[in-house]
Amino acid sequence: MAENMNKFKDAIAKNDAESMHPRQDPLMALYQDNPDKAQIVDHAITRSIKAPARIALYTEVVPNKGDAYPVGVHQAVGGLSDFSTPGDLLCAAIAACLDSTIRIISNRMGVVLKELEVAVSGHVDVRGTLRVDDTVPVGFQKLEIDVKIEPETEMPQAYLDALLKGAEQSCVVLQTLKHGPAVSVTRLNPDSIAQKSAA
């Protein structure tokens, strides 16, 4: 994890003054002419190396690129809440996506940001997941997102509102939650998993 953070610091220092126009404009033109090339696949996988599968309170998840993140179980459903829970990671994904989208749009518009903070709170009634009450849906009942945007130079609040609205409409994770994609869950046998990992 420390090695990854050092790599992150180096990347920030290297790309501090990077403009998104030369990075995105050719891609936007490419995707307009070749829609198929705009199709990408993100992924993450859990594994049972440091946290054996027999242990109920912990797992580890590995995103597309990066280190494994330890994941715990919330105390509200019998866990210890000693590590980030899946709900925390969902909130983190929303916050990271919206934050990144605001940064990109600001950069393209020539708005230099002094400070940016996205805080996400997810509210869930755990009676649903514990099957205590079948009338309670399983899942988050409410998500609250608070965004603090402070530009380097003063500008009208309406401008900042428009910036946030545009970012909200372009945020992949947020729009996924609002509109919901097709979801499939498939149980793989050990041979299938090995073949998929090797591919």
C-alpha positions as CSV (number, residue, x, y, z in Angstrom):
1,M,0.0,0.0,0.0
2,A,2.9,2.4,0.8
3,E,4.5,1.7,-2.5
4,N,1.2,2.5,-4.3
5,M,0.9,5.8,-2.4
6,N,4.4,6.7,-3.4
7,K,3.5,6.0,-7.1
8,F,0.4,8.1,-6.6
9,K,2.5,11.1,-5.3
10,D,4.9,10.7,-8.3
11,A,2.0,10.7,-10.7
12,I,0.5,13.9,-9.2
13,A,3.8,15.7,-9.4
14,K,4.4,14.6,-13.0
15,N,0.9,15.6,-14.2
16,D,0.2,18.7,-12.1
17,A,-0.3,21.0,-15.0
18,E,-1.9,18.5,-17.4
19,S,-4.6,19.8,-19.7
20,M,-7.5,17.4,-20.4
21,H,-8.2,18.9,-23.9
22,P,-5.3,17.2,-25.7
23,R,-6.0,14.0,-23.8
24,Q,-9.8,13.8,-24.3
25,D,-10.4,15.6,-27.6
26,P,-8.8,13.0,-29.8
27,L,-10.7,10.3,-27.9
28,M,-14.0,12.0,-28.3
29,A,-13.4,12.3,-32.1
30,L,-12.4,8.6,-32.2
31,Y,-15.5,7.5,-30.3
32,Q,-17.8,9.6,-32.5
33,D,-16.5,7.9,-35.6
34,N,-16.1,4.5,-34.0
35,P,-18.6,3.9,-31.2
36,D,-17.4,0.4,-30.6
37,K,-14.0,1.7,-29.4
38,A,-15.8,3.6,-26.5
39,Q,-16.7,0.3,-24.9
40,I,-14.5,-0.5,-21.9
41,V,-14.7,-2.9,-19.0
42,D,-13.8,-2.1,-15.4
43,H,-13.5,-4.9,-12.9
44,A,-12.6,-5.9,-9.4
45,I,-12.2,-9.3,-7.7
46,T,-12.2,-10.7,-4.2
47,R,-9.7,-13.3,-3.2
48,S,-9.1,-15.7,-0.3
49,I,-5.4,-15.4,0.3
50,K,-4.9,-13.3,3.4
51,A,-8.5,-13.9,4.5
52,P,-9.3,-17.6,4.1
53,A,-12.8,-18.3,2.8
54,R,-13.8,-20.0,6.0
55,I,-13.6,-16.6,7.9
56,A,-16.9,-14.7,7.9
57,L,-15.8,-11.3,9.1
58,Y,-13.2,-10.3,6.4
59,T,-12.4,-10.4,2.7
60,E,-10.0,-8.6,0.4
61,V,-10.9,-7.0,-2.9
62,V,-8.5,-6.1,-5.7
63,P,-9.6,-3.4,-8.2
64,N,-8.5,-3.3,-11.8
65,K,-5.1,-2.0,-10.9
66,G,-3.7,-1.6,-7.4
67,D,-3.3,-3.3,-4.1
68,A,-5.8,-5.5,-2.3
69,Y,-8.0,-3.7,0.1
70,P,-9.1,-5.3,3.4
71,V,-12.8,-5.3,3.8
72,G,-14.7,-5.9,7.0
73,V,-18.3,-6.4,8.0
74,H,-20.4,-3.7,9.6
75,Q,-21.2,-4.1,13.3
76,A,-24.9,-3.6,12.5
77,V,-25.0,-7.0,10.9
78,G,-22.7,-8.8,13.4
79,G,-19.3,-7.6,12.2
80,L,-16.6,-5.5,13.9
81,S,-16.5,-2.5,11.7
82,D,-12.7,-2.5,12.0
83,F,-12.1,-2.1,8.3
84,S,-14.0,-0.4,5.5
85,T,-17.2,-2.2,4.7
86,P,-18.7,-2.8,1.3
87,G,-21.1,0.1,1.9
88,D,-18.1,2.3,2.6
89,L,-16.5,1.2,-0.7
90,L,-19.8,2.0,-2.5
91,C,-19.8,5.5,-1.0
92,A,-16.1,5.8,-1.8
93,A,-16.7,4.9,-5.5
94,I,-19.5,7.5,-5.8
95,A,-17.3,10.2,-4.1
96,A,-14.2,9.3,-6.2
97,C,-16.2,9.3,-9.5
98,L,-18.0,12.6,-8.9
99,D,-14.8,14.2,-7.6
100,S,-12.8,13.1,-10.7
101,T,-15.6,14.2,-13.0
102,I,-15.7,17.7,-11.4
103,R,-11.9,17.9,-11.8
104,I,-12.0,17.0,-15.4
105,I,-14.9,19.3,-16.3
106,S,-13.3,22.2,-14.4
107,N,-10.0,21.6,-16.2
108,R,-11.7,21.6,-19.6
109,M,-13.5,24.9,-18.7
110,G,-10.3,26.5,-17.5
111,V,-11.5,26.7,-13.9
112,V,-8.7,26.3,-11.4
113,L,-10.0,24.7,-8.2
114,K,-8.5,25.6,-4.8
115,E,-10.4,23.0,-2.9
116,L,-12.7,20.1,-3.7
117,E,-14.4,17.8,-1.3
118,V,-17.2,15.2,-2.0
119,A,-18.8,13.5,1.0
120,V,-21.2,10.6,0.5
121,S,-23.4,9.1,3.2
122,G,-25.4,6.0,2.6
123,H,-28.4,5.2,4.8
124,V,-29.6,1.6,5.1
125,D,-32.1,-0.3,7.2
126,V,-30.3,-3.6,7.9
127,R,-33.5,-5.4,8.8
128,G,-33.7,-6.1,5.0
129,T,-30.4,-7.9,4.6
130,L,-30.9,-9.8,7.9
131,R,-34.4,-10.9,6.8
132,V,-35.8,-9.6,10.0
133,D,-38.6,-7.8,8.1
134,D,-39.5,-8.8,4.6
135,T,-41.2,-5.4,4.0
136,V,-37.8,-3.7,4.3
137,P,-35.9,-3.6,0.9
138,V,-32.4,-4.9,0.9
139,G,-30.1,-2.0,0.0
140,F,-29.5,1.7,0.7
141,Q,-32.7,3.6,1.2
142,K,-31.0,7.0,0.8
143,L,-27.7,8.5,-0.4
144,E,-26.7,12.0,0.5
145,I,-23.9,13.7,-1.4
146,D,-22.4,17.0,-0.2
147,V,-20.0,18.8,-2.5
148,K,-17.7,21.6,-1.6
149,I,-16.2,23.4,-4.6
150,E,-13.9,26.4,-4.0
151,P,-12.3,27.9,-7.1
152,E,-9.0,29.9,-7.0
153,T,-10.8,33.0,-8.2
154,E,-14.3,34.1,-7.1
155,M,-17.1,33.3,-9.6
156,P,-20.9,33.4,-9.5
157,Q,-22.6,30.6,-7.5
158,A,-24.8,29.9,-10.6
159,Y,-21.6,29.0,-12.5
160,L,-20.5,26.5,-9.8
161,D,-24.0,25.1,-9.6
162,A,-23.9,24.5,-13.4
163,L,-20.5,22.9,-13.0
164,L,-21.8,20.5,-10.4
165,K,-24.9,19.7,-12.4
166,G,-22.8,18.9,-15.5
167,A,-20.5,16.7,-13.4
168,E,-23.5,14.9,-11.9
169,Q,-24.9,14.1,-15.3
170,S,-21.5,12.8,-16.5
171,C,-20.5,10.8,-13.4
172,V,-20.6,7.1,-14.5
173,V,-21.0,5.6,-11.0
174,L,-23.7,8.1,-9.9
175,Q,-25.7,7.6,-13.1
176,T,-25.4,3.9,-12.8
177,L,-27.0,4.0,-9.4
178,K,-29.7,6.3,-10.6
179,H,-30.7,4.3,-13.7
180,G,-29.4,0.8,-12.9
181,P,-27.7,-1.5,-15.5
182,A,-28.5,-5.1,-16.3
183,V,-26.9,-7.3,-13.6
184,S,-26.1,-11.0,-13.9
185,V,-24.7,-13.2,-11.2
186,T,-23.1,-16.5,-12.3
187,R,-21.7,-19.3,-10.1
188,L,-18.5,-20.5,-11.7
189,N,-16.9,-23.9,-11.1
190,P,-13.2,-24.0,-10.2
191,D,-12.1,-24.8,-13.8
192,S,-14.1,-21.8,-15.2
193,I,-12.5,-19.5,-12.7
194,A,-9.0,-20.7,-13.6
195,Q,-9.7,-20.3,-17.3
196,K,-11.2,-16.8,-16.8
197,S,-8.2,-15.7,-14.7
198,A,-5.7,-16.9,-17.4
199,A,-7.5,-15.1,-20.2
